[in-house]
Amino acid sequence: MLAQAEALGAQITQHAQDAVWGGHHGHFCDLDGFLWEVAWNSSFVLEDDGSLILPA
């Protein structure tokens, strides 16, 4: 996702890296100046619609 954002003109402010919580994350700034975080953890459980199921 970071590569796609960069290809569309976003500025990568933090390349993807390992996170302390076991996943990976990175940041980019979009063309309007908004900062976004992209995060992934293979142990995340997702609903059918892609939303995250948080542990109780």
ChimeraX commands (.cxc) that place a marker at each C-alpha (Angstrom):
marker #1 position 0.00,0.00,0.00 radius 0.5
marker #1 position 2.87,2.39,0.74 radius 0.5
marker #1 position 4.31,1.78,-2.73 radius 0.5
marker #1 position 0.91,2.53,-4.31 radius 0.5
marker #1 position 0.58,5.75,-2.30 radius 0.5
marker #1 position 4.09,6.82,-3.32 radius 0.5
marker #1 position 3.36,6.06,-6.99 radius 0.5
marker #1 position 0.34,8.37,-6.77 radius 0.5
marker #1 position 2.42,11.24,-5.38 radius 0.5
marker #1 position 2.34,10.71,-1.62 radius 0.5
marker #1 position 5.49,11.28,0.41 radius 0.5
marker #1 position 6.63,8.29,2.49 radius 0.5
marker #1 position 7.46,9.63,5.96 radius 0.5
marker #1 position 8.29,6.27,7.53 radius 0.5
marker #1 position 8.99,3.17,5.46 radius 0.5
marker #1 position 7.37,-0.10,6.56 radius 0.5
marker #1 position 9.08,-1.60,9.58 radius 0.5
marker #1 position 8.47,-4.15,12.31 radius 0.5
marker #1 position 6.24,-2.92,15.13 radius 0.5
marker #1 position 6.56,-3.73,18.84 radius 0.5
marker #1 position 3.07,-5.31,18.75 radius 0.5
marker #1 position 4.17,-7.97,16.27 radius 0.5
marker #1 position 3.04,-6.50,12.97 radius 0.5
marker #1 position 4.40,-4.01,10.46 radius 0.5
marker #1 position 3.59,-0.35,9.93 radius 0.5
marker #1 position 4.61,2.73,7.96 radius 0.5
marker #1 position 3.42,6.29,7.34 radius 0.5
marker #1 position 2.81,8.54,4.37 radius 0.5
marker #1 position 1.65,12.10,3.80 radius 0.5
marker #1 position -1.03,12.50,1.13 radius 0.5
marker #1 position -1.26,15.29,-1.43 radius 0.5
marker #1 position -3.44,17.36,0.92 radius 0.5
marker #1 position -0.89,17.12,3.73 radius 0.5
marker #1 position -2.71,14.52,5.83 radius 0.5
marker #1 position -0.57,11.89,7.57 radius 0.5
marker #1 position -1.70,8.26,7.26 radius 0.5
marker #1 position -0.51,5.09,8.96 radius 0.5
marker #1 position -0.66,1.71,7.22 radius 0.5
marker #1 position -0.52,-1.24,9.63 radius 0.5
marker #1 position -0.74,-5.02,9.31 radius 0.5
marker #1 position -0.46,-7.95,11.67 radius 0.5
marker #1 position -0.98,-11.46,10.30 radius 0.5
marker #1 position -2.60,-12.49,13.60 radius 0.5
marker #1 position -5.37,-9.89,13.23 radius 0.5
marker #1 position -8.83,-11.46,12.95 radius 0.5
marker #1 position -11.05,-9.71,10.41 radius 0.5
marker #1 position -14.79,-9.63,9.76 radius 0.5
marker #1 position -16.05,-10.57,6.27 radius 0.5
marker #1 position -16.18,-6.83,5.45 radius 0.5
marker #1 position -12.50,-6.40,6.41 radius 0.5
marker #1 position -13.07,-4.65,9.73 radius 0.5
marker #1 position -10.86,-5.63,12.66 radius 0.5
marker #1 position -12.20,-7.80,15.48 radius 0.5
marker #1 position -10.60,-6.51,18.68 radius 0.5
marker #1 position -9.86,-9.00,21.46 radius 0.5
marker #1 position -12.12,-8.80,24.51 radius 0.5
marker link #1:1,2 radius 0.2
marker link #1:2,3 radius 0.2
marker link #1:3,4 radius 0.2
marker link #1:4,5 radius 0.2
marker link #1:5,6 radius 0.2
marker link #1:6,7 radius 0.2
marker link #1:7,8 radius 0.2
marker link #1:8,9 radius 0.2
marker link #1:9,10 radius 0.2
marker link #1:10,11 radius 0.2
marker link #1:11,12 radius 0.2
marker link #1:12,13 radius 0.2
marker link #1:13,14 radius 0.2
marker link #1:14,15 radius 0.2
marker link #1:15,16 radius 0.2
marker link #1:16,17 radius 0.2
marker link #1:17,18 radius 0.2
marker link #1:18,19 radius 0.2
marker link #1:19,20 radius 0.2
marker link #1:20,21 radius 0.2
marker link #1:21,22 radius 0.2
marker link #1:22,23 radius 0.2
marker link #1:23,24 radius 0.2
marker link #1:24,25 radius 0.2
marker link #1:25,26 radius 0.2
marker link #1:26,27 radius 0.2
marker link #1:27,28 radius 0.2
marker link #1:28,29 radius 0.2
marker link #1:29,30 radius 0.2
marker link #1:30,31 radius 0.2
marker link #1:31,32 radius 0.2
marker link #1:32,33 radius 0.2
marker link #1:33,34 radius 0.2
marker link #1:34,35 radius 0.2
marker link #1:35,36 radius 0.2
marker link #1:36,37 radius 0.2
marker link #1:37,38 radius 0.2
marker link #1:38,39 radius 0.2
marker link #1:39,40 radius 0.2
marker link #1:40,41 radius 0.2
marker link #1:41,42 radius 0.2
marker link #1:42,43 radius 0.2
marker link #1:43,44 radius 0.2
marker link #1:44,45 radius 0.2
marker link #1:45,46 radius 0.2
marker link #1:46,47 radius 0.2
marker link #1:47,48 radius 0.2
marker link #1:48,49 radius 0.2
marker link #1:49,50 radius 0.2
marker link #1:50,51 radius 0.2
marker link #1:51,52 radius 0.2
marker link #1:52,53 radius 0.2
marker link #1:53,54 radius 0.2
marker link #1:54,55 radius 0.2
marker link #1:55,56 radius 0.2
view
